[in-house]
Amino acid sequence: MTIKRVLVFIITVYAVLLAFFAYQVHLFSHCSLPKQVDSVVVVTGQVGRIEAGEQLQQQYACPLFISGVGQQVQVSDIVKTAALASRVVLGHAAKNTVENGEEIAQWVCYYRLKSMIIISHNYHLPRLLLHLENIPNLIIYPYAITAYVSTGRFLVEMHKYYYSLILLLLV
């Protein structure tokens, strides 16, 4: 009887964690954007992020920072419009979400930015925002690229989110 209760408890906790993560992913898919920001930031990864960054850069007429770009990649490899390219900065240091957060924080502090739109996919934003929440005096507006991923991928992202949350709480 005790094993059965323990299993029910574990399944219930897991279901609550799953529901909370799914709720966050859903919320980030429906965020509104401000009238003005200091910058637009894209985290490389899946298709559609850089294109969304270019569109928002044009809309807001502000710098675009792209984090996690390969060492050999140049702005001209990514952005084809010269008018946009002059306002694009590439970050070559980040290789994962933790490093994206560090690279973005350095960029924000260097330029003394007060607000930014951060672009990533809806399933990635909850974890990315964990790594950005300690940047002082910065208002972050998430912009989600909606992606429908497999259940397995969704569960992997959920576990990465909670793993990051635990690590950040322990630091």
C-alpha positions in Angstrom: 0.0 0.0 0.0 2.9 2.4 0.8 4.5 1.9 -2.6 1.2 2.7 -4.3 0.9 6.0 -2.4 4.5 6.9 -3.2 3.9 6.2 -6.9 0.6 8.3 -6.9 2.5 11.1 -5.2 5.4 11.0 -7.7 3.0 10.9 -10.7 1.0 13.8 -9.2 4.1 15.9 -8.7 5.3 15.1 -12.2 1.9 16.1 -13.7 1.9 19.4 -11.8 5.4 20.2 -13.1 4.4 19.2 -16.6 1.3 21.4 -16.4 3.2 24.4 -15.1 5.9 24.1 -17.8 3.1 23.8 -20.5 1.4 26.8 -19.1 4.6 28.9 -19.3 5.2 27.8 -22.9 1.6 28.8 -23.7 1.9 32.2 -22.0 5.1 33.1 -23.8 3.3 32.4 -27.1 0.9 35.2 -26.3 3.0 38.0 -25.0 2.4 41.6 -26.2 5.3 43.8 -27.3 6.0 47.4 -26.2 6.0 50.5 -28.4 9.8 51.0 -28.0 12.8 49.0 -26.9 16.6 49.5 -26.8 17.4 46.2 -28.6 16.3 43.0 -30.1 18.1 39.8 -29.2 18.0 36.5 -30.9 19.3 33.2 -29.6 20.4 31.0 -32.5 19.0 27.5 -32.7 15.9 26.7 -34.7 14.6 28.1 -37.9 12.7 31.3 -37.9 14.4 33.1 -35.0 16.8 35.3 -37.0 14.1 36.2 -39.5 11.9 37.3 -36.7 14.8 39.3 -35.3 15.3 41.1 -38.6 11.6 42.0 -38.8 11.6 43.3 -35.3 14.8 45.2 -35.8 13.2 47.0 -38.8 10.0 47.7 -36.8 11.8 49.1 -33.8 14.8 50.6 -35.6 17.2 49.4 -32.9 20.3 47.2 -32.8 20.0 43.4 -33.2 22.2 41.1 -31.2 22.5 37.5 -32.3 23.9 35.2 -29.6 25.5 31.9 -30.2 26.7 32.3 -33.7 29.5 30.1 -35.0 33.0 31.5 -35.0 33.4 31.7 -38.7 30.0 33.3 -39.4 30.0 37.0 -40.4 27.0 39.4 -40.4 26.9 39.3 -44.2 26.3 35.5 -44.0 23.2 36.1 -42.0 21.7 39.4 -42.9 21.4 40.3 -46.6 20.2 43.9 -46.3 23.1 46.3 -45.8 20.9 48.8 -43.9 20.1 46.2 -41.4 23.6 44.7 -41.3 25.2 47.8 -40.0 23.1 47.5 -36.8 23.7 43.8 -36.2 26.2 42.5 -33.6 27.1 38.8 -33.5 28.0 37.0 -30.3 30.4 34.1 -31.0 31.0 32.9 -27.5 27.9 31.0 -26.5 27.5 27.3 -27.2 24.4 26.6 -25.0 21.6 28.4 -23.1 23.7 29.1 -20.0 26.4 30.7 -22.2 23.7 32.6 -24.2 22.5 34.1 -20.9 26.1 35.2 -20.0 26.8 36.6 -23.5 23.6 38.5 -23.5 24.2 39.9 -20.0 27.6 41.1 -21.1 26.2 42.8 -24.2 23.3 44.4 -22.2 25.7 45.7 -19.5 28.3 47.0 -22.0 25.7 49.0 -23.9 23.7 49.9 -20.7 20.5 48.7 -22.3 17.3 49.1 -20.3 14.9 47.0 -22.4 15.0 44.3 -25.0 12.9 41.8 -26.9 14.3 38.3 -26.6 13.5 35.9 -29.4 13.5 32.1 -29.2 11.0 29.3 -29.6 8.2 28.9 -27.2 9.5 25.7 -25.6 12.9 27.3 -25.1 11.9 30.7 -23.6 11.1 29.6 -20.1 14.6 28.2 -19.6 16.3 31.1 -21.4 14.5 33.6 -19.3 15.8 31.9 -16.1 19.3 32.7 -17.3 18.4 36.4 -18.0 16.4 37.3 -14.9 19.3 38.5 -12.8 20.4 41.2 -15.3 19.9 44.4 -13.3 17.6 47.2 -14.5 16.5 45.4 -17.7 13.0 44.9 -18.9 12.7 41.8 -21.0 9.9 41.3 -23.5 9.8 37.6 -24.7 8.9 37.0 -28.3 8.1 33.3 -29.0 8.4 31.6 -32.3 5.6 29.0 -32.0 6.8 25.5 -32.6 5.0 22.2 -32.2 7.5 19.7 -31.0 7.2 16.0 -30.3 6.2 14.8 -26.8 9.7 13.5 -26.3 11.3 16.8 -27.2 8.8 18.7 -25.0 9.6 16.5 -22.1 13.4 17.0 -22.7 12.9 20.7 -22.7 10.8 20.5 -19.5 13.5 18.5 -17.7 16.2 21.0 -18.9 14.1 23.8 -17.5 13.7 22.3 -14.1 17.4 21.2 -14.0 18.4 24.9 -14.7 15.9 26.1 -12.1 17.4 23.9 -9.5 21.0 24.8 -10.4 20.1 28.5 -10.3 18.4 28.2 -6.9 21.4 26.4 -5.5 23.9 29.1 -6.6 
